[in-house]
């Protein structure tokens, strides 16, 4: 059993308990959280939660217990990797589009984690848990780009601190539909789980987490543009949500773009400075 104890973020004051927990732990679905509440696994200020719809006044400390996940042991797979850098501490991999970073619902093989295990063997940090050895951050399935994998717990902790303090520079190139009127811009809009479609994210003024993206038009194209994006925060689907919110969705994005879509979306993590 894995206990979790977190203070309620100020932006979640007045929110439903289940919605607040989704925002606080994006690995949990709302349905899973509601099951935990009904099973008595969630406490608010030390008292059992009354219901998923319980409103939070502010200042509460939320506690919940995650049951142990019963999974088969991860098996290393012989999958070719595009390794850009490697030493005794970490490895930098150019993740291809179409590859999921780690196992999850409905995905049990062929992930980047399986490939890394085949390459590194037991030389990976275990802080991320059984399903995510060495994984410090993620890229979307259809995004290609650089991903840093930690080989030791110390390196994992150090990298995690840098991501949390936003000292890691994350830069992406993307092709967007339409040509932004301003050559450069800043999008400061909180991002949270979509209110009705749980697989999507959305700009959420209430209940969203702070998210900031800077962009620059590198080259105008025919009815689209090559854009350089810099993340100041790292929310799920952040660039995709922000550019779509501004009216310039990523070309090929099957989730946030309407109309013509080529084979895949185009964001690429071209540079990460740690």
DOVEX-864057 format. One line per 4 residues: for each residue x, y, z of N, C-alpha, C. Coordinates in Angstrom, 3 decimals. Example, Ala and Ser with C-alpha at 12.3 -4.5 7.8 and 13.67 -1.06 7.14 Angstrom:
# DOVEX-864057
13.190:-5.690:7.800:12.300:-4.500:7.800:13.200:-3.300:7.800  12.850:-2.250:7.080:13.670:-1.060:7.140:12.900:0.030:7.870
END
This chain:
# DOVEX-864057
0.848:-1.200:0.000:0.000:0.000:0.000:0.881:1.247:0.000  0.546:2.222:-0.806:1.346:3.433:-0.929:0.579:4.630:-0.376  0.991:5.171:0.801:0.298:6.336:1.360:0.755:7.635:0.698  -0.184:8.555:0.497:0.111:9.864:-0.078:-0.500:10.920:0.836
0.256:11.968:1.151:-0.233:13.033:2.027:0.204:14.372:1.445  -0.767:15.195:1.017:-0.456:16.453:0.359:-1.380:17.569:0.841  -0.854:18.791:0.961:-1.720:19.934:1.301:-2.510:20.360:0.072  -3.694:20.890:0.285:-4.531:21.338:-0.821:-3.918:22.587:-1.456
-3.672:22.579:-2.772:-3.147:23.772:-3.441:-4.153:24.921:-3.352  -3.685:26.153:-3.234:-4.592:27.309:-3.106:-5.595:27.415:-4.249  -5.168:27.032:-5.471:-6.071:27.175:-6.610:-7.224:26.175:-6.596  -7.182:25.200:-5.663:-8.246:24.199:-5.594:-9.283:24.514:-4.517
-9.185:25.677:-3.883:-10.178:26.067:-2.875:-11.559:26.138:-3.526  -12.530:25.486:-2.915:-13.886:25.472:-3.443:-14.171:24.347:-4.408  -13.137:23.585:-4.774:-13.317:22.499:-5.738:-13.880:21.250:-5.068  -14.453:20.375:-5.866:-14.873:19.064:-5.374:-13.636:18.259:-5.000
-13.785:17.364:-4.054:-12.666:16.547:-3.606:-12.087:15.723:-4.747  -12.948:15.060:-5.528:-12.416:14.202:-6.588:-11.696:15.014:-7.662  -12.220:16.202:-7.994:-11.557:17.038:-8.989:-10.216:17.554:-8.474  -10.164:17.895:-7.196:-8.910:18.367:-6.610:-7.854:17.269:-6.653
-8.255:16.037:-6.351:-7.297:14.938:-6.344:-6.789:14.623:-7.743  -7.651:14.761:-8.745:-7.216:14.557:-10.127:-6.147:15.582:-10.495  -6.364:16.835:-10.084:-5.394:17.889:-10.371:-4.091:17.673:-9.610  -4.168:17.098:-8.422:-2.984:16.893:-7.593:-2.190:15.661:-8.003
-2.858:14.694:-8.618:-2.177:13.471:-9.047:-2.739:13.056:-10.399  -2.067:13.497:-11.473:-2.578:13.259:-12.818:-2.494:11.793:-13.234  -1.825:10.955:-12.437:-1.748:9.533:-12.771:-3.043:8.804:-12.422  -3.916:9.463:-11.643:-5.171:8.840:-11.220:-6.340:9.373:-12.037
-7.203:8.477:-12.473:-8.417:8.901:-13.157:-9.454:9.300:-12.116  -10.444:10.055:-12.554:-11.485:10.472:-11.619:-12.265:9.260:-11.108  -12.483:8.276:-11.984:-13.200:7.066:-11.571:-12.424:6.312:-10.500  -11.093:6.236:-10.666:-10.266:5.544:-9.675:-10.311:6.270:-8.333
-10.283:7.597:-8.381:-10.344:8.389:-7.154:-11.679:8.190:-6.450  -12.750:8.174:-7.208:-14.068:7.970:-6.602:-14.167:6.605:-5.936  -13.531:5.595:-6.537:-13.513:4.264:-5.908:-12.757:4.312:-4.588  -11.620:5.018:-4.581:-10.842:5.136:-3.348:-11.663:5.810:-2.250
-12.404:6.854:-2.622:-13.221:7.571:-1.640:-14.315:6.666:-1.091  -14.998:5.953:-1.969:-16.088:5.074:-1.529:-15.570:3.909:-0.679  -14.303:3.522:-0.900:-13.717:2.421:-0.131:-13.073:2.898:1.162  -13.200:4.203:1.469:-12.663:4.734:2.709:-11.164:4.925:2.720
-10.556:5.037:1.537:-9.104:5.156:1.436:-8.633:6.607:1.375  -9.574:7.567:1.477:-9.224:8.986:1.394:-9.647:9.688:2.680  -8.752:10.532:3.216:-9.046:11.276:4.441:-8.773:12.759:4.198  -9.609:13.600:4.814:-9.451:15.050:4.746:-9.223:15.557:6.160
-8.036:16.122:6.392:-7.661:16.569:7.741:-7.833:15.452:8.767  -7.498:14.251:8.361:-7.528:13.111:9.276:-8.850:12.392:9.384  -9.905:12.950:8.782:-11.227:12.329:8.850:-11.582:11.705:7.501  -12.291:10.580:7.511:-12.674:9.939:6.248:-13.473:10.894:5.362
-13.150:10.911:4.076:-13.877:11.769:3.140:-15.341:11.350:3.079  -16.223:12.344:3.003:-17.659:12.052:3.006:-18.141:11.534:1.653  -17.691:12.186:0.582:-18.121:11.787:-0.754:-17.219:12.452:-1.785  -17.226:11.977:-3.039:-16.419:12.612:-4.084:-16.785:14.072:-4.304
-18.045:14.435:-4.016:-18.500:15.809:-4.263:-18.231:16.750:-3.093  -17.584:16.264:-2.048:-17.281:17.094:-0.882:-16.496:18.332:-1.306  -16.972:19.505:-0.895:-16.308:20.754:-1.257:-15.185:21.070:-0.277  -14.086:21.595:-0.801:-12.914:21.902:0.013:-12.851:23.402:0.276
-12.657:23.771:1.534:-12.692:25.180:1.936:-11.338:25.864:1.806  -10.271:25.076:1.842:-8.931:25.643:1.780:-8.142:25.319:3.030  -6.876:24.996:2.869:-6.015:24.683:3.998:-6.041:23.228:4.423  -6.893:22.409:3.801:-6.968:20.999:4.198:-5.723:20.225:3.761
-5.484:19.149:4.466:-4.451:18.185:4.085:-5.168:16.912:3.646  -4.903:16.494:2.426:-5.554:15.308:1.879:-4.621:14.110:1.991  -5.185:12.997:2.379:-4.422:11.758:2.488:-5.181:10.656:1.766  -4.460:9.869:1.002:-5.087:8.703:0.395:-4.069:7.576:0.284
-4.568:6.395:0.177:-3.716:5.213:0.111:-3.977:4.485:-1.189  -2.910:4.285:-1.958:-3.026:3.579:-3.225:-2.727:2.104:-3.010  -3.597:1.224:-3.462:-3.326:-0.210:-3.320:-2.143:-0.621:-4.168  -1.450:-1.651:-3.733:-0.325:-2.158:-4.505:-0.807:-2.619:-5.873
-0.047:-2.268:-6.899:-0.398:-2.660:-8.256:0.169:-4.044:-8.530  -0.693:-4.947:-8.911:-0.259:-6.301:-9.207:0.035:-6.406:-10.699  1.311:-6.503:-11.023:1.705:-6.583:-12.420:2.756:-7.655:-12.581  2.901:-8.124:-13.790:3.970:-9.066:-14.066:5.267:-8.276:-14.174
6.371:-8.927:-13.897:7.663:-8.258:-13.929:7.958:-7.754:-15.332  8.500:-6.552:-15.419:8.854:-6.001:-16.716:9.945:-6.848:-17.356  9.804:-7.095:-18.629:10.765:-7.913:-19.359:11.518:-7.033:-20.346  12.842:-7.103:-20.315:13.651:-6.330:-21.250:13.374:-6.792:-22.678
13.319:-5.828:-23.590:13.089:-6.146:-24.994:14.220:-5.573:-25.838  14.545:-6.278:-26.899:15.606:-5.835:-27.804:15.007:-4.893:-28.840  14.997:-3.615:-28.503:14.445:-2.583:-29.383:15.538:-1.549:-29.630  15.808:-1.257:-30.890:16.865:-0.303:-31.227:16.544:1.076:-30.663
17.551:1.719:-30.096:17.396:3.051:-29.521:18.339:4.032:-30.205  17.869:5.253:-30.395:18.695:6.331:-30.928:19.292:7.075:-29.740  20.480:6.649:-29.314:21.115:7.217:-28.124:22.004:8.387:-28.528  21.736:9.548:-27.957:22.498:10.757:-28.285:23.618:11.025:-27.284
23.471:10.527:-26.056:24.522:10.701:-25.041:24.339:9.642:-23.969  25.466:9.157:-23.446:25.385:8.196:-22.352:26.684:8.206:-21.556  26.550:8.177:-20.226:27.697:7.971:-19.354:27.235:7.087:-18.202  27.993:7.066:-17.123:27.652:6.181:-16.006:26.474:6.698:-15.185
26.036:7.936:-15.451:24.978:8.553:-14.650:23.617:8.580:-15.341  23.630:8.818:-16.642:22.359:8.970:-17.352:22.530:8.627:-18.828  21.406:8.528:-19.508:21.404:8.296:-20.952:20.347:9.203:-21.575  20.694:9.830:-22.689:19.778:10.708:-23.412:19.360:10.002:-24.696
18.057:9.809:-24.851:17.521:9.031:-25.967:16.614:9.903:-26.821  16.725:9.750:-28.126:15.808:10.421:-29.042:14.608:9.500:-29.245  13.525:9.769:-28.510:12.341:8.904:-28.572:11.623:9.086:-29.901  11.311:7.998:-30.595:10.584:8.124:-31.863:9.094:8.338:-31.648
8.446:8.945:-32.601:6.994:9.093:-32.556:6.351:7.712:-32.628  5.256:7.553:-31.914:4.550:6.278:-31.915:4.920:5.364:-30.774  5.968:5.713:-30.028:6.404:4.872:-28.905:5.927:5.471:-27.586  5.274:4.655:-26.767:4.846:5.070:-25.431:6.044:5.001:-24.491
6.154:5.950:-23.568:7.323:5.992:-22.685:7.344:4.830:-21.704  6.223:4.564:-21.027:6.214:3.497:-20.021:4.901:2.724:-20.080  4.857:1.515:-19.535:3.623:0.722:-19.551:2.498:1.434:-18.808  1.294:1.171:-19.244:0.119:1.748:-18.603:-1.107:0.982:-19.034
-2.254:1.615:-18.904:-3.508:0.958:-19.259:-3.498:0.523:-20.721  -3.591:-0.775:-20.951:-3.654:-1.311:-22.305:-2.327:-1.396:-23.020  -1.239:-0.948:-22.400:0.087:-0.991:-23.026:1.026:-1.768:-22.113  1.423:-2.957:-22.538:2.210:-3.830:-21.677:3.550:-4.242:-22.290
3.838:-3.808:-23.504:5.104:-4.168:-24.135:5.442:-3.122:-25.197  6.687:-3.169:-25.669:7.100:-2.278:-26.737:7.281:-0.831:-26.349  7.360:-0.539:-25.044:7.529:0.845:-24.602:9.002:1.213:-24.523  9.258:2.492:-24.314:10.635:2.952:-24.164:11.289:2.292:-22.956
10.520:2.093:-21.883:11.057:1.437:-20.691:11.542:0.032:-21.021  10.770:-0.729:-21.788:11.196:-2.076:-22.167:12.497:-2.025:-22.969  12.602:-1.024:-23.854:13.808:-0.881:-24.661:15.006:-0.489:-23.803  14.779:0.420:-22.839:15.868:0.852:-21.957:16.365:-0.307:-21.103
15.442:-1.119:-20.605:15.844:-2.289:-19.822:16.713:-3.214:-20.659  16.383:-3.352:-21.935:17.192:-4.179:-22.812:18.572:-3.605:-23.036  18.681:-2.279:-22.968:19.973:-1.625:-23.189:20.807:-1.519:-21.916  20.158:-1.120:-20.820:20.881:-0.833:-19.576:20.845:-1.968:-18.558
19.935:-2.901:-18.716:19.824:-3.952:-17.710:19.368:-3.377:-16.388  20.073:-3.721:-15.310:19.691:-3.263:-13.974:20.241:-1.908:-13.602  20.944:-1.242:-14.529:21.558:0.052:-14.223:20.564:1.194:-14.407  19.480:1.164:-13.641:18.472:2.211:-13.741:17.959:2.576:-12.357
17.598:3.841:-12.187:17.021:4.286:-10.920:15.663:3.637:-10.710  15.394:3.241:-9.462:14.116:2.609:-9.157:13.116:3.535:-8.504  13.463:4.824:-8.362:12.583:5.767:-7.676:11.234:5.887:-8.379  11.243:5.802:-9.708:10.005:5.963:-10.455:9.028:4.822:-10.292
9.443:3.737:-9.639:8.553:2.598:-9.441:8.784:1.515:-10.474  8.076:0.395:-10.284:8.262:-0.769:-11.151:8.003:-0.447:-12.616  7.005:0.368:-12.887:6.624:0.633:-14.270:7.467:1.709:-14.936  8.221:2.484:-14.153:8.939:3.620:-14.724:10.395:3.682:-14.272
11.154:2.607:-14.348:12.555:2.663:-13.918:13.349:3.671:-14.748  14.018:4.588:-14.049:14.851:5.577:-14.716:14.121:6.763:-15.300  12.801:6.713:-15.350:12.039:7.767:-16.031:11.851:8.977:-15.116  12.324:10.130:-15.576:12.213:11.375:-14.817:11.117:12.270:-15.402
10.980:12.230:-16.708:9.953:13.033:-17.384:9.451:12.237:-18.580  8.386:12.728:-19.212:7.780:11.984:-20.309:7.586:12.859:-21.546  7.394:12.190:-22.666:6.964:12.838:-23.901:5.711:12.110:-24.379  4.807:12.826:-25.031:3.601:12.197:-25.555:3.963:11.097:-26.549
3.068:10.146:-26.713:3.301:9.009:-27.605:3.717:9.464:-29.000  3.019:10.427:-29.573:3.276:10.836:-30.950:4.265:11.986:-31.065  5.001:12.251:-29.996:6.040:13.279:-30.008:7.403:12.613:-30.085  8.249:13.127:-30.956:9.621:12.647:-31.020:10.521:13.697:-30.384
11.565:13.254:-29.679:12.455:14.218:-29.051:13.321:13.594:-27.982  14.128:14.415:-27.347:15.103:13.940:-26.372:14.460:13.675:-25.020  14.820:12.537:-24.442:14.316:12.152:-23.131:15.492:11.681:-22.282  15.603:12.228:-21.072:16.713:11.914:-20.173:16.299:10.796:-19.223
17.121:9.759:-19.133:16.847:8.613:-18.268:17.952:8.503:-17.221  17.571:8.383:-15.951:18.534:8.322:-14.844:18.955:6.886:-14.567  20.250:6.700:-14.335:20.767:5.368:-14.022:20.880:5.119:-12.524  20.855:6.176:-11.724:20.977:6.007:-10.274:19.921:6.843:-9.571
19.629:6.496:-8.312:18.635:7.239:-7.543:19.077:8.676:-7.302  20.383:8.875:-7.058:20.887:10.222:-6.812:20.694:11.126:-8.016  20.994:10.608:-9.195:20.806:11.384:-10.424:19.321:11.640:-10.665  18.497:10.635:-10.407:17.046:10.787:-10.570:16.523:11.917:-9.690
16.939:11.947:-8.430:16.488:12.984:-7.506:16.965:14.363:-7.949  18.219:14.441:-8.414:18.753:15.716:-8.868:18.021:16.246:-10.087  17.756:15.366:-11.046:17.024:15.778:-12.242:15.593:16.183:-11.899  14.962:15.414:-11.004:13.585:15.728:-10.602:13.513:17.113:-9.972
14.511:17.458:-9.152:14.531:18.790:-8.531:14.654:19.878:-9.597  15.464:19.623:-10.621:15.624:20.619:-11.680:14.328:20.813:-12.465  13.622:19.722:-12.732:12.344:19.848:-13.433:11.333:20.596:-12.566  11.307:20.293:-11.269:10.358:20.939:-10.365:10.639:22.433:-10.217
11.921:22.804:-10.256:12.285:24.216:-10.098:12.359:24.946:-11.441  12.007:24.244:-12.524:11.961:24.824:-13.868:13.325:25.342:-14.320  14.408:24.677:-13.897:15.741:25.067:-14.356:16.183:24.252:-15.565  15.361:23.307:-15.988:15.627:22.550:-17.210:15.004:23.307:-18.371
15.797:23.583:-19.391:15.284:24.279:-20.569:14.747:23.251:-21.559  13.448:23.335:-21.847:12.814:22.390:-22.773:12.304:23.137:-23.996  12.883:22.805:-25.141:12.573:23.512:-26.380:12.021:22.536:-27.415  10.988:22.962:-28.107:10.324:22.103:-29.083:10.137:22.844:-30.399
10.154:22.079:-31.490:9.761:22.596:-32.787:8.435:21.941:-33.153  7.507:22.720:-33.678:6.204:22.177:-34.047:5.677:22.904:-35.273  4.869:22.200:-36.049:4.180:22.824:-37.176:2.728:23.026:-36.763  2.262:24.261:-36.852:0.895:24.576:-36.434:0.051:24.965:-37.640
-1.248:24.745:-37.524:-2.172:25.157:-38.578:-2.408:26.654:-38.465  -2.265:27.348:-39.587:-2.399:28.791:-39.576:-1.058:29.451:-39.280  -0.995:30.748:-39.473:0.227:31.515:-39.221:-0.066:32.539:-38.129  0.541:32.391:-36.951:0.295:33.334:-35.849:0.559:34.777:-36.276
-0.339:35.675:-35.887:-0.186:37.086:-36.254:1.066:37.690:-35.629  1.333:37.336:-34.370:2.519:37.848:-33.690:3.669:36.867:-33.886  4.811:37.376:-34.293:5.955:36.499:-34.547:6.426:35.817:-33.263  6.292:36.509:-32.136:6.626:35.918:-30.839:5.448:36.124:-29.898
5.340:35.258:-28.931:4.238:35.396:-27.990:4.433:34.564:-26.744  3.636:34.849:-25.734:3.654:34.109:-24.479:2.223:33.697:-24.152  2.037:32.428:-23.878:0.720:31.912:-23.507:0.768:31.522:-22.037  0.044:32.249:-21.227:-0.015:32.002:-19.784:-1.451:31.616:-19.449
-1.719:30.316:-19.456:-3.083:29.833:-19.237:-3.026:28.504:-18.496  -3.687:28.401:-17.345:-3.639:27.166:-16.553:-4.227:25.984:-17.318  -3.628:24.825:-17.114:-4.052:23.611:-17.811:-4.492:22.563:-16.800  -5.612:21.921:-17.080:-6.111:20.858:-16.211:-6.858:19.824:-17.018
-7.327:18.800:-16.350:-8.078:17.747:-17.015:-9.364:18.314:-17.626  -9.700:17.870:-18.834:-10.930:18.305:-19.494:-12.131:17.912:-18.633  -13.127:18.785:-18.491:-14.242:18.506:-17.569:-15.095:17.301:-17.947  -15.130:16.943:-19.228:-15.990:15.822:-19.633:-15.249:14.706:-20.353
-14.144:15.018:-21.012:-13.372:14.003:-21.740:-12.087:13.743:-20.970  -12.033:12.638:-20.245:-10.946:12.406:-19.301:-9.593:12.176:-19.957  -9.575:11.827:-21.252:-8.305:11.605:-21.934:-7.699:12.902:-22.463  -8.426:14.006:-22.328:-7.951:15.284:-22.842:-7.611:16.241:-21.700
-6.775:17.219:-22.040:-6.509:18.327:-21.146:-7.157:19.568:-21.754  -7.256:20.622:-20.962:-7.881:21.849:-21.449:-7.401:23.026:-20.620  -7.552:24.232:-21.163:-7.288:25.435:-20.373:-8.396:25.542:-19.338  -8.008:25.554:-18.059:-8.974:25.583:-16.958:-8.616:26.729:-16.022
-9.376:27.805:-16.076:-9.120:28.947:-15.199:-9.323:28.547:-13.748  -10.346:27.728:-13.494:-10.604:27.212:-12.153:-10.187:25.744:-12.115  -9.273:25.424:-11.225:-8.851:24.037:-11.082:-7.672:23.635:-11.933  -7.228:24.516:-12.832:-6.070:24.198:-13.655:-4.770:24.516:-12.932
-3.683:23.954:-13.443:-2.359:24.222:-12.876:-1.638:25.236:-13.762  -0.856:26.106:-13.133:-0.153:27.154:-13.871:0.638:26.551:-15.026  0.516:27.168:-16.199:1.214:26.676:-17.385:1.597:27.863:-18.261  2.870:27.916:-18.654:3.373:29.036:-19.452:4.195:28.495:-20.621
3.869:28.950:-21.818:4.587:28.555:-23.030:4.985:29.801:-23.809  6.257:29.885:-24.194:6.715:30.946:-25.089:6.866:30.353:-26.490  6.524:31.139:-27.503:6.671:30.623:-28.863:7.233:31.696:-29.785  7.850:31.247:-30.859:8.387:32.136:-31.887:8.173:31.478:-33.245
7.640:32.235:-34.178:7.450:31.723:-35.532:8.807:31.693:-36.223  9.252:30.501:-36.591:10.549:30.340:-37.251:10.418:30.541:-38.749  9.358:29.970:-39.325:9.172:30.080:-40.773:7.693:29.937:-41.134  7.103:30.956:-41.743:5.728:30.827:-42.235:5.712:29.881:-43.437
4.724:28.996:-43.497:4.592:28.056:-44.595:3.238:28.290:-45.268  2.809:27.363:-46.090:1.518:27.493:-46.759:0.408:27.095:-45.794  -0.332:28.079:-45.300:-1.439:27.873:-44.367:-1.012:27.206:-43.059  0.259:27.241:-42.767:0.765:26.717:-41.498:2.114:27.374:-41.222
2.709:27.051:-40.089:3.973:27.688:-39.723:4.813:26.764:-38.856  6.132:26.881:-39.025:7.072:26.186:-38.153:7.307:27.077:-36.943  7.036:26.547:-35.759:7.084:27.345:-34.535:8.055:26.727:-33.533  8.829:27.592:-32.891:9.746:27.180:-31.827:9.067:27.469:-30.492
8.859:26.433:-29.679:8.180:26.594:-28.390:9.138:26.302:-27.240  9.061:27.105:-26.204:9.864:26.905:-24.997:8.914:26.763:-23.816  9.038:25.653:-23.092:8.182:25.411:-21.933:8.790:26.022:-20.683  8.005:26.813:-19.976:8.418:27.285:-18.657:7.832:26.397:-17.565
6.822:25.617:-17.926:6.255:24.599:-17.045:6.096:23.343:-17.890  5.749:22.239:-17.254:5.661:20.991:-18.001:4.374:20.240:-17.750  3.249:20.793:-18.163:1.962:20.134:-17.963:1.691:19.141:-19.094  0.855:18.170:-18.799:0.473:17.188:-19.801:-0.160:17.881:-21.009
0.354:17.569:-22.215:-0.172:18.119:-23.470:-0.077:19.642:-23.530  0.857:20.241:-22.798:0.849:21.703:-22.656:0.919:22.448:-23.984  1.895:22.122:-24.828:2.030:22.844:-26.092:0.801:22.627:-26.961  0.331:21.399:-27.005:-0.833:21.074:-27.831:-2.064:21.863:-27.377
-2.276:21.911:-26.062:-3.432:22.634:-25.521:-3.277:24.139:-25.718  -2.093:24.668:-25.425:-1.885:26.110:-25.521:-2.008:26.623:-26.955  -1.379:25.927:-27.902:-1.445:26.403:-29.281:-2.861:26.283:-29.840  -3.570:25.215:-29.464:-4.960:25.083:-29.901:-5.826:26.175:-29.270
-5.551:26.493:-28.017:-6.291:27.551:-27.313:-6.077:28.898:-27.988  -4.880:29.124:-28.501:-4.574:30.384:-29.178:-5.149:30.404:-30.604  -5.599:29.239:-31.095:-6.180:29.181:-32.439:-5.271:28.606:-33.490  -4.134:28.017:-33.057:-3.171:27.445:-33.994:-2.791:26.031:-33.543
-3.711:25.079:-33.697:-3.431:23.716:-33.226:-2.293:23.069:-34.001  -1.645:22.099:-33.377:-0.556:21.401:-34.033:-1.073:20.582:-35.208  -0.371:20.670:-36.305:-0.735:19.919:-37.495:-0.603:18.425:-37.200  -1.665:17.683:-37.469:-1.627:16.245:-37.244:-2.073:15.814:-35.873
-2.467:16.757:-35.028:-2.918:16.396:-33.681:-4.343:15.860:-33.767  -4.507:14.576:-33.496:-5.808:13.927:-33.624:-6.761:14.297:-32.492  -6.243:14.895:-31.427:-7.065:15.196:-30.253:-7.521:16.651:-30.220  -6.609:17.565:-30.504:-6.915:18.982:-30.323:-7.072:19.761:-31.633
-6.916:19.077:-32.773:-7.039:19.754:-34.057:-8.209:19.180:-34.839  -8.940:20.040:-35.521:-10.052:19.604:-36.354:-9.667:19.741:-37.825  -10.309:18.954:-38.669:-10.044:19.043:-40.092:-8.926:18.120:-40.518  -8.165:18.523:-41.548:-7.123:17.675:-42.117:-6.048:17.348:-41.094
-5.677:16.075:-41.059:-4.596:15.657:-40.172:-3.663:14.724:-40.924  -2.358:15.035:-41.007:-1.387:14.132:-41.605:-1.123:12.963:-40.671  -0.186:12.048:-41.004:-0.010:10.821:-40.227:0.228:10.998:-38.745  0.888:12.047:-38.299:1.141:12.206:-36.871:1.293:13.683:-36.550
1.259:13.976:-35.251:1.490:15.355:-34.827:2.978:15.651:-34.935  3.364:16.924:-34.815:4.726:17.285:-35.174:5.586:17.901:-34.084  5.225:17.911:-32.820:6.126:18.525:-31.843:7.382:17.686:-31.666  8.525:18.311:-31.609:9.776:17.587:-31.422:10.611:18.300:-30.369
11.012:17.554:-29.346:11.844:18.135:-28.294:13.271:18.226:-28.816  13.559:19.305:-29.515:14.839:19.396:-30.205:15.999:19.690:-29.266  15.705:20.218:-28.091:16.818:20.554:-27.207:16.369:20.557:-25.759  17.141:19.893:-24.923:16.886:19.958:-23.488:18.216:20.265:-22.806
18.251:21.342:-22.052:19.460:21.729:-21.345:19.280:21.448:-19.867  20.098:20.547:-19.327:20.001:20.171:-17.920:21.184:20.770:-17.177
END
